[in-house]
Amino acid sequence: MGLRPTERVEKEYVDDESIISCPWHGWSYDLESGGQLADDDIVLPTYDVVVDDGIVYVAGRK
């Protein structure tokens, strides 16, 4: 079962400023491109994000 929109991820792993890893699967993704680091065929959609005064705003799909 996936996360519902109101749930928060308690644990996340950030290897550097542009790489994030899934805490459940251990797969790492480039935040700019959405590409999975171990498999070039896997690419997640990316979104423009702005953080303003602690509030995260996410734009529509690029």
GIVEN-V771919 format. One line per field, one symbol per residue. burial: # if it has 24 or more other ideal C-beta (glycine too) atoms within 12 Angstrom, else .. Layout:
BEGIN
burial=???
END
This chain:
BEGIN
burial=...................#.......##.#...............................
END
